[in-house]
Amino acid sequence: MHHEKHSFCRICEPFCPVVASVDGAGKVVSLRPDESHPSGGTACHKGLSFLDVHNDPDRLDHPLRRTNGREQPRGLFVETDWNPALADIGARLAAIRDAHGPNAIAGYLGNPIAFDAPAYAAYLPFMEAVGSRMRFGANTQDMVNKLTGAGHIYGSTRSALIPDLHNSDYLLCMGANPKVSRWTMASIPNDGLDILRKLRARGGTVRFINPRRTESSTEEIGPTHFIRPGTDVYFLAALLNAIIARGGVDRERVARFGKNADALFDFAARYPADRVAAVTGIPVAEVWLIAREICEAPSAAVYMSTGVSQSRQGMLAYWLSEMINFVTGNLGRKGGTIKPNGLIDAFPPMVGSQQVSTSVGDFTLPDPIGPGLLPTTMLPDLIEAGDVRALILWSGNPLISTGGEERMRKAFEKLDLLISIDIFRSATAELADYVLPATSWLERKDINLVGMGMQAIPYVQYTEAIEAPGGNRRDAPWILARIAQEMGIASVFDENPGIEDVSGAIIDQLLANRGLTRAQLASMPSQTLLLDPLDPESFYTRCLRHPDGRIDCCPPAFAEAGLFERCDRIFDELAGEPDDMLKLVNIRTPYHHNGWMPNVARFRRGRNAENPLRIGPADADRLDLFDGDQVRIVTQEGGVDAEVLVDASMGPGTAAMTHGFGNHRTYGMRVAQRRPGVNVNAVMPMGPEAFEPLSNMSWISAVPIRIEKIDRPE
Ligand code: SF4
C-alpha cells in the first residue's frame, strides 16, 4: 500500500517542494513536484532524479576505516562500528589539539551542508567548541563574497537582498544563468523563467551581461551583452559613472541612509565607460543605454551571481552592484531589491574580522561567529607548513571543487588525520582515514533554513525523514556531537546525555525563534507556513547593523585591505593583455550540479559523459581547432587535457568547462570513475594571489589559459 509524504528537494536554492510516494515497506518509490505548494509547486529533473542518488549501490552504509597509507591513491577500507570509529577519531583529534593547539584542526564545509539545516546549525558550535579558526569551505568557491560584502556594506552578513522579480520592471543579470543554475543566494521557484517572461509581458526589460550567451538569454527573455571574463567590476564602475552623469542618483535617499558616498563616487570616477570599454569589451554606447534604462525604469534591479563572484574581484563587483541599486533608489523598494521575511528575521552585526596568524602568513577570517571562511587556496600551504594537521570534511570534496588538485593531494598525504562525513566515498574521501556515512535528504528531517530571508515567496517548510536511514547511516549533527563528546569538549550530550534525535532538537531550537513547533508545521498543508510579506522599505529599519544604522557606501576595510589598489593593478594587467588572450570560465549544464550527480548513470551518457573545452567559432578558427580535437589547457598551475567543442554561444576570448569532473581516482563511485571527465579545477590558481583579500573568495573563473594542440598519431 503506497502513501504520500510532502518534502522538499535540497540540492539548490529553490528548495523545490516534492511529494514522495512511499511503498508499504517504507521505501520511497517516486518523487513528483508538489503542485499544491504555495510556492508554485515546480521541481526540475535533477531533484526528481534524486532517487538515483539516494538508492545508488555505492552509497556508504557503514563507517569505513582506512588500512593503508594515505600516499596510496586507492584506499583500502574496512567496515567498522560507530563507537570504535568515533572513540579513535575523538582521541586522535584531542591529541592533535593538545600537542599543536586548536587551530591544528581544520573544518571544510561542502556545499550540501548549506541545504541541511541541522548540520549547518551544528557546524559553528562544533568549531567553537574545538576552538579552531581554521574554517574552510565551498563557499569560497561560490558566494562568500556576497555574504562578506553585505557584512561590510550593511553591517550584517545576513542582510544580502534579492531582486524583487515579481514586481520589477528591469533586470540587469550578470554572471548568472538562472535557466540552468537557478538563482544563487535567491530562493526563487524553479519556474523555467516564467518570472522573467512575466516581467517582459508587463513591459519590462531583461539584459544579461555574460561572456557567453546562456540558455537564459533568448529573444523572448532578453539579450546578452558580451563581456570579457573577469572585467565586471570595471563595467559596473562605468555604469555607476554613467548613472551619476545622467543625474540618476537619488541624493535625498543617499543622504538619509548612506555614508561615504563621495568615496564611492570617487572610486567609480576612475573607470569611465570610455576608459574601460577596451578592457570589458562592452561599447560605451551600451553602458549609456543600460544607465538610461535603469534611470528611467519605474523599478530596476542589478543582480550578479557566481560567474562574477568567482572571477578575482567578486566582493568589489558585489559592492558596486549593490551601490547601483542603492543610489538609484531601487534598494529596499518594490520591484528593486528586497529583504524578504525569514524564519529568523534577525540580523546579527558582523563582528569585525579576526586575524589568524600562521606560518605562511596572516589571514583575515571575516565574521568569525558567522559564515566567514579562510581562503581555501591556502589550505595546501597550511597543511604543508604543519599549521593544519587534521581536517574534517562535511560533505566536502575539495580535491575536485577547489583549485590545484595535485598540490592538494600531496598536502593531504601529510595530514595526521583526515575525516570525511559524506554519502559517498568521494575523490577526497578516498584519501581519508575514516569515511563516515551520512544520511541523504530523503533520510533526514529538515527545514528550508538557508533559503529563508532570500525567498521570493517567503515560507518555512518542515519535512520528516521520508525514509528510515539505510545501513548504519547517521545525521551529520549526531556524528559531530559524538566526535565532540569523544574529544571531551562541549556537545549537546552534556545537557542531554541520552539524546538520539540531535537534528530534531536543533530544528526545535530554530523553529522556536518564531514560536513554532514541528508538530504545528506538520499539521499544515505541505507542512508549510507562509510568512507575511514585508514592506520593502522595512529593510532600512530591520537590516542595517552598523552602529550608526547607515549603509556604508565605501567601507574603509576595502581600502585598508588594498582592494582598490589591487583593482587598479588588475586593470593595468588586463589593459596590457594581448587581444587574443583566452580566459577560462565555468559553465554548468542541465546534467551536472557540483558534486551531486557524477555517479548518476543516466546523466553520464552521450555528450553528458564528458566536459569538453568549449570555445567560440572565431577563436576556434584562429587556433585552427575543430570539434573533437585534443588540446592541453595550460595555466600557471599546470595543464590538463580536454576535447574541444566549438560552441557558438561563447563570446570572443572565452573558453568554458564544467567543473565537478575528474573522477578517475574516485574508486568508491563506479559510474563517476568510468566516466571521469577532466578536473578543470586542477589548473585553477592556488596560493596567496589566488583569492580576493578580505572576502577570501577563490579565483576560479576568468583565468588566463594557453591552448596547446595535441597532435593525433598519423
Ligand atoms: S531546482 Fe534545485 S531544488 Fe529545485 S528540484 Fe531542481 S535541483 Fe532541486
Residues whose N, C-alpha, C, O or C-beta is under 5 A from the ligand:
A	BS01	SF4	C9 I11 C12 P14 F15 C16 A43 C44 K46 G47 L48 N190
